[in-house]
Amino acid sequence: MKLTRLPGENLHHNDRRVLLRCLIALPLALPLWASATDACCGEQTPSGLRLRRFLDATGVEQLWLPGYQVDWQTGARTGMLPGGPDSHTHCSAFVAAAAMRLGVYILRPPEHKQDLLANAQMAWLDSAEGQSKGWSKLAGAVDAQTAANRGELVVASFRNPDPHKPGHIAIVRPSTISLPLLQKEGPMVTQAGEHNAIDVSLARGFREHRGAWMPDGSSGVQFFAHAVDWASVK
């Protein structure tokens, strides 16, 4: 209802009821609105913005497509028809290729075949060998999003409890995200997999893997970060 009276004029009974409801709701609405718009994980630095542009330019939505055999380094199809060995999903090949372009090593072919590579990458990242290659384990989603915003290469990795079934791995992308949304949906990621995506929440990107992301803190996903020498990246 539009109120056209001046402040000194008397309000109709119904008008007073509408105004009262607004005044009661206002103190409750403001804190929720403020918390939803505050970024949780720091500003995106110039290196973070470079990482964002790098991920946007990978072409992952058209390359490393599920169901086809692909060249792990380029994501291009090696056959015109779907099917055949190593033709399921290519999350781990995409991460390996992106890391290679950034001058960072993560377990990749030919050291490990593409089949079940994501599980092997998770084990490797969490090992002394992974640490010796410059990878460090992060405490959780906030640290992961913060490191990505600084321009570090951060991966979200899930090892399937069944060693005969694939896990999943994705790259955390720089993003301005509120803490409530981060706690609910996880960091934003760029990934190949059942659904290739430039920009998707971890919860959606890992939804095919039960137990990978749990808002209550019991997630199977772990985060690892590696510094990037942006001066040497073409």
TORLOMAR-952397 format. One line per 10 residues: number of its first residue (from 1); their letters; for each residue x, y, z of C-alpha. Coordinates in steps of 0.25 Angstrom, whole numbers. Each point is the difference from the previous one (the first is absolute). Example, Ala and Ser with C-alpha at 12.3 -4.5 7.8 and 13.67 -1.06 7.14 Angstrom:
<recs>
1 = AS = 49:-18:31 | 6:14:-2;
</recs>
This chain:
<recs>
1 = MKLTRLPGEN = 0:0:0 | 6:13:-4 | 0:11:11 | -2:14:-4 | -2:7:13 | 9:9:6 | 8:-4:13 | -9:9:8 | -13:-5:-5 | -8:-12:7;
11 = LHHNDRRVLL = 0:-13:-7 | -12:-9:-3 | 0:-12:9 | 3:-9:-11 | 12:8:-4 | 5:0:14 | 0:-15:-1 | 8:-1:-13 | 10:10:6 | 1:-8:13;
21 = RCLIALPLAL = 3:-13:-8 | 11:7:-8 | 7:5:13 | -1:-13:7 | 6:-8:-12 | 11:10:-3 | 10:-3:11 | -1:-15:-4 | 2:2:-15 | 12:9:1;
31 = PLWASATDAC = 10:-9:6 | -4:-12:-9 | 2:10:-12 | 13:5:5 | 6:-14:2 | -4:-5:-13 | 7:11:-8 | 13:-1:8 | 11:-8:-7 | 7:-10:9;
41 = CGEQTPSGLR = 13:-2:-6 | 7:12:-3 | 1:8:-13 | 4:-6:-13 | 15:5:-2 | 6:3:-14 | 5:-14:1 | -14:-5:3 | -6:7:-11 | 11:-6:-10;
51 = LRRFLDATGV = -4:-14:6 | -15:3:-3 | 3:4:-14 | 9:-12:-2 | -11:-9:4 | -10:7:-9 | 9:-2:-12 | 2:-15:2 | -12:-4:-9 | -4:-11:10;
61 = EQLWLPGYQV = -15:1:-4 | 4:-4:-14 | 12:-9:3 | 3:-12:9 | -15:-4:-2 | -5:-12:7 | -3:-13:-8 | 12:3:-10 | 14:-4:-1 | 8:12:1;
71 = DWQTGARTGM = 15:5:-1 | 2:3:15 | 9:12:-2 | -10:8:-10 | -13:-7:3 | -3:-2:-15 | -7:-12:-4 | 9:-11:-6 | -12:-7:-6 | -13:5:-6;
81 = LPGGPDSHTH = -9:-10:7 | -2:-2:15 | 4:-12:7 | 13:-9:2 | 10:0:10 | 3:12:9 | -13:7:-6 | -8:2:13 | 3:14:6 | 13:8:0;
91 = CSAFVAAAAM = 0:9:13 | 14:-5:3 | 6:2:-14 | -6:14:0 | 7:3:14 | 13:-6:-5 | 0:8:-13 | -3:13:7 | 10:-2:10 | 11:-3:-10;
101 = RLGVYILRPP = -4:13:-8 | 3:7:13 | 13:-6:3 | -5:-9:11 | 2:-15:1 | -12:-9:4 | 0:-15:-2 | -4:-2:-15 | 3:-9:-12 | 9:-7:-3;
111 = EHKQDLLANA = 3:-2:15 | -14:-4:2 | -11:-4:-11 | -12:8:-1 | -9:-11:6 | -3:3:15 | 11:11:0 | -8:9:9 | 1:-10:11 | 15:-2:-2;
121 = QMAWLDSAEG = 1:16:0 | -6:1:13 | 9:-10:6 | 12:6:-6 | -4:14:4 | -1:-5:15 | 14:-7:-1 | 14:5:3 | 2:0:-15 | -11:10:-3;
131 = QSKGWSKLAG = 6:9:11 | 13:-1:-6 | -6:5:-13 | -5:13:7 | -14:-5:4 | -6:4:14 | -12:-5:6 | -10:10:4 | -9:0:13 | -13:2:-8;
141 = AVDAQTAANR = -9:7:-9 | 3:14:5 | 15:-2:-1 | -2:-6:-14 | -9:12:-5 | 10:10:6 | 12:-6:-6 | -7:-1:-14 | -3:15:1 | 15:3:2;
151 = GELVVASFRN = 3:-7:-13 | 5:-14:6 | -4:-13:-8 | -10:-7:10 | -6:-13:-3 | -12:-6:7 | 2:-15:0 | -9:-12:4 | 5:-14:0 | -11:-11:-2;
161 = PDPHKPGHIA = 0:-9:12 | -2:-11:-10 | 14:-1:-7 | -7:-6:-12 | -9:12:-2 | 5:14:-5 | 2:12:9 | -1:14:-4 | 9:12:0 | -2:15:-4;
171 = IVRPSTISLP = 7:13:0 | -5:11:10 | -2:13:-7 | 1:14:5 | -13:5:5 | -8:10:8 | -8:-8:9 | -7:2:13 | 3:-9:12 | -14:-6:1;
181 = LLQKEGPMVT = 0:-4:-14 | 14:-6:1 | -4:-8:12 | -12:-5:-8 | 5:-2:-14 | 15:-1:2 | 10:9:-9 | -2:2:-14 | 7:-9:-10 | 4:-2:-14;
191 = QAGEHNAIDV = -1:-15:-4 | -2:-11:-10 | -8:-12:4 | -14:-5:-2 | -3:15:-2 | 11:9:-5 | -1:14:5 | 8:13:1 | -7:5:12 | -8:-9:9;
201 = SLARGFREHR = -1:-2:15 | 8:-12:6 | -13:-6:5 | -6:0:-14 | 13:-4:-6 | 2:-12:9 | -15:-4:2 | 3:-14:-8 | 9:-4:12 | -7:-3:12;
211 = GAWMPDGSSG = 6:6:13 | 10:9:-8 | -6:13:5 | -8:1:13 | -4:13:6 | 1:-5:14 | 15:-1:-2 | 1:-15:-2 | 4:1:-15 | 9:-10:-6;
221 = VQFFAHAVDW = 6:11:-9 | 14:5:3 | 7:13:-5 | 14:1:-4 | 8:13:-5 | 12:3:-8 | 6:14:-3 | 1:4:-14 | 11:8:-6 | -9:9:-9;
231 = ASVK = 12:7:-5 | 4:-12:-8 | -14:-4:-5 | -3:4:-14;
</recs>
